[in-house]
Amino acid sequence: MSEEKNIFSSILNKMIVTKEGKRLGFVKDIIFETKSGELIHIVVKDSTPYTRNLNLERTSSKDALIPYSSIIAIGDFVVVSEEDLI
C-alpha cells in the first residue's frame, strides 16, 4: 500500500479554509519538532478578519498558528476543522 506524501513546496501558499468554507489565509510556513519531525503548526500569512477574531496562538511577528492536528485534507486547499481551532 502506497502512502501519499505532500512535499513542503506543494503546500506553501495554498489557501487555508475551514470545512464550512470560511477562508483563513494562506500557508506561509510549517513548524515542526526537529528531533522527531512531528508537524506542529501551519503559519498563516494574509490572515482574514475572521482569522484575526479566532483565539489562535501567534508567532513573535503576530502570524497566526493553526495546529497541524486540525488539518482534514490537503488538495487544492488546506482544509481544517474549525472545531479544533477553538
C-alpha positions in Angstrom: 0.0 0.0 0.0 1.5 3.3 -1.0 1.2 6.4 1.2 0.5 9.7 -0.5 3.1 12.4 0.5 2.9 16.1 0.2 6.2 17.9 0.0 6.5 21.3 1.6 6.7 23.3 -1.6 3.4 21.8 -2.8 1.6 23.1 0.4 3.3 26.5 0.5 1.0 29.4 -0.5 -2.2 27.2 -0.6 -5.3 28.8 0.7 -6.5 27.6 4.2 -10.2 27.1 4.6 -12.5 25.6 7.2 -14.7 22.7 6.2 -17.5 25.2 6.3 -15.8 27.2 3.6 -14.5 30.1 5.7 -11.2 31.5 4.4 -8.4 31.8 6.9 -5.4 32.9 4.9 -2.5 31.2 3.1 0.2 28.8 4.2 3.4 30.8 4.9 5.4 28.1 6.7 5.3 24.9 8.7 6.7 24.5 12.2 7.9 21.1 13.3 9.8 19.3 16.1 13.3 18.9 14.8 14.2 15.8 16.7 11.1 13.8 15.8 10.0 15.5 12.6 6.5 15.9 14.0 4.5 18.6 12.4 3.1 21.1 14.9 1.7 24.2 13.3 1.0 25.9 10.0 1.9 29.6 9.9 -0.7 31.7 8.3 0.0 34.7 6.1 -2.5 37.3 4.9 -4.9 36.3 7.7 -8.5 37.2 7.0 -10.5 39.3 9.5 -12.3 36.1 10.5 -9.0 34.5 11.4 -7.9 37.5 13.5 -11.1 37.1 15.6 -10.2 33.4 16.5 -8.2 32.8 19.6 -5.2 31.3 17.9 -1.6 31.1 19.0 0.7 33.7 17.3 4.3 33.9 16.4 6.5 36.7 17.7 5.8 38.5 14.4 2.0 38.1 15.1 1.3 35.5 12.4 -1.5 33.1 13.3 -0.6 29.5 14.0 -3.0 26.7 13.1 -2.5 23.3 14.8 -1.4 20.7 12.3 -3.8 18.3 14.0 -6.7 20.3 12.8 -6.0 19.6 9.1 -8.6 17.4 7.5 -7.4 17.4 3.9 -4.8 18.9 1.6 -5.7 19.3 -2.1 -6.3 22.5 -3.9 -6.9 24.0 -0.5 -5.7 23.1 3.0 -9.0 22.2 4.8 -9.1 22.5 8.6 -11.7 21.7 11.2 -12.9 24.9 12.9 -13.9 22.9 16.0 -10.2 22.0 16.5 -9.2 25.7 16.4 -11.4 26.9 19.2 
